[in-house]
Amino acid sequence: MTITYPNRGSGAVVAVSGVSFEVGRGEKFVVIGPSGCGKTTLLKAIGGFMHPSGGRITVEGRPIAQPGPDRMVVFQDFDQLFPWHTIRGNVAYALRVCKKMPKGEALSRADRVLELVGIEHAANRYPHQLSGGMKQRAAIARAIALEPTLLLLDEPFGALDAITRTRMQRELLAIHARLDLSVVLITHSIEEAAAIGDRVLVLTRGPGRVRRIVNVEEAGNGAAALLHQLLDEGAVA
């Protein structure tokens, strides 16, 4: 797959080039690479927000044509929730719009999902009343409430402090263990990639190309060191 951006006056800019991979059902697949290597561009294409200029993207054999509730995205930005809805209302609204769910049923499912992510006590608060970590939990709750095939995470913990980030990583792993979904995570953190990923795709400096796909279990305790080495080499590739 190749993805380009139009650039007035100097032709197209290639963001990623010749990138190919598959994400298995239930897999935690992490993408990492130097700044500007096309990580977020890749996630946008999987989400259906842009289209590759070469190759194609499929989910369960179906080509992606546009965004859909089978691929839910959680961004780094803390302000991705509707400020006029409570946390419970944010989750229920997504269910009513995307799943055409009756209000009572949507609110009931919202309560169950908020309990799953551990913020049921904040159900009736508004986004401005929550910490950054709780906002991200609420955004994840809204995404998984729709029961997507793919949960797409674009550096969702990047702006959190180190303690909250570590806690959110553990909670993401716990949520994943209870749900039948696949995760694609974009991150700048090598330690986060090694802690969360089953496999890690290492991209070279832009235009992003596949440097290597690392199986974290096979790499064992040396996974983080191997990723460091590959990133150092890929940054000058």
Residue, then its C-alpha position, 0 to 999 in steps of 0.5 A: m500500500t502506498i499513500t500520497y498527499p497532493n502538493r501544489g507545485s512539486g507533485a505528490v508527497v509520498a507518506v508511506s510506500g509499499v507497506s503491507f501487513e495483516v492484523g489477526r483477529g484478537e491481535k494487538f498490532v502496534v505501529i512505531g517509527p520516527s516522526g513523519c514516517g506516516k503512522t497517523t496517515l496509515l491509521k487514517a487510511i485504515g479508518g477510511f478517512m483517506h484512500p491509498s493511492g496504490g494497493r487496498i485495505t480490507v477488513e474481513g475481506r471487504p474493501i474499505a470505502q469510508p469510515g464505519p462503526d466496525r473501525m472505531v478510532v480513539f485519538q490523543d486529543f482529550d477533547q474528542l467527547f461532546p462537552w454538552h453530554t455527560i459521559r454516559g450520554n456520550v456513549a449512549y449517543a454513539l449507540r443511538v446514532c450508529k446502532k439505531m438503539p432505543k434510548g433505554e437500551a443505549l443507556s443500559r449498554a453505556d452503563r455496562v461499558l463504563e463499568l468495564v473501563g472502570i469509570e461508572h462512578a463518573a457516568n453523570r459527569y461532563p467531560h470538563q469535570l474529568s482528568g485526562g486519563m478518565k477522558q481517554r477511558a470514556a473515549i475508549a468506552r464510547a468506541i468499544a460500546l459499538e463492538p467494532t472489529l478494529l479498535l484504532l488507537d492514535e497515541p491515545f496515552g501520549a499526553l498523559d503523565a507517566i504514572t497515568r500512562t502506565r495505568m492506562q496501558r494495563e487497563l487497555l490490556a485488561i479490556h482487550a482480554r475481555l473483548d473479542l476485537s483487534v487493536v491497532l495502536i500507533t505510538h512513539s514509545i518503544e516501551e509501550a509498544a513492547a508492553i502492549g503489542d503482540r507484533v510491532l511494525v517498525l517503519t523507516r523515516g518518511p516516506g514510511r516503509v516496513r523496516r521489520i515486523v517484530n513478534v514480541e513474544e519471540a523477542g522476549n525480554g530483548a523486544a524493547a532493545l531490538l525495537h530501539q536498534l531497528l528504529d535507530e537504523g530505520a531513522v537513517a534508512 
